[in-house]
Amino acid sequence: MQELPPRAETSYGPRLPGPLARLKRWLTEHHMTLMAIADTPHSIALGSAIGIFFGFTPLWSMKTLLSIAAAWACRCNKIAAAIAVTLHDVILPFMPAIYWWEYKIGYLALHHARPQRIRFAHIAMHDYLHWKIFVGVIWPTLIGSLFLAVPSALIIYFVMRVLVSHSRAPEKSS
């Protein structure tokens, strides 16, 4: 039996560096997965918005479970929520800066003052479970995340609804 030669990938422009090419391929695969889900555009868009919403929260280990639970409670697509919360991890390298801004915004919203300087190096991982640290650091970050999560979720809802609707619209032949 003869082996077939490996299929060359179609290239439509200049080649991207390795990490960017992998990121582009990963985004394309997940985009196509979202477009192929057998559900209504509203359900897919709402699931995606819920996933992006929970992606901005500082609930690190619970994001996926919370997004699936919220999608289930809202009767929208749980797969879209899980994909969107995972897709949000693309900006993972920027999350420390995003969390810092969320903390500053949340502290300002809660205390109507700018936050004092915090030295995070002096806070051990087990200290995050202490009530004083939770109220002082995690709670303002959680409140501040709402200022980024809600507008992002709304934008994603409308963009995804349009994308899914257009991808499913029958093509008009002239």
Stockholm file with secondary structure:
# STOCKHOLM 1.0

chainA/1-174         MQELPPRAETSYGPRLPGPLARLKRWLTEHHMTLMAIADTPHSIALGSAIGIFFGFTPLWSMKTLLSIAAAWACRCNKIAAAIAVTLHDVILPFMPAIYWWEYKIGYLALHHARPQRIRFAHIAMHDYLHWKIFVGVIWPTLIGSLFLAVPSALIIYFVMRVLVSHSRAPEKSS
#=GR chainA/1-174 SS CCCCCCCCCCCCSSCCCHHHHHHHHHHHHHHHHHHHCSSCHHHHHHHHHHHHHHHTSSCGGGHHHHHHHHHHHTTSCHHHHHHHHHHGGGGGGGHHHHHHHHHHHHHHHHHSSCCCCCCGGGCCGGGGGSHHHIIIIIHHHHHHHHHHHHHHHHHHHHHHHHHHHHHHSCCCCC
#=GC SS_cons         CCCCCCCCCCCCSSCCCHHHHHHHHHHHHHHHHHHHCSSCHHHHHHHHHHHHHHHTSSCGGGHHHHHHHHHHHTTSCHHHHHHHHHHGGGGGGGHHHHHHHHHHHHHHHHHSSCCCCCCGGGCCGGGGGSHHHIIIIIHHHHHHHHHHHHHHHHHHHHHHHHHHHHHHSCCCCC
//
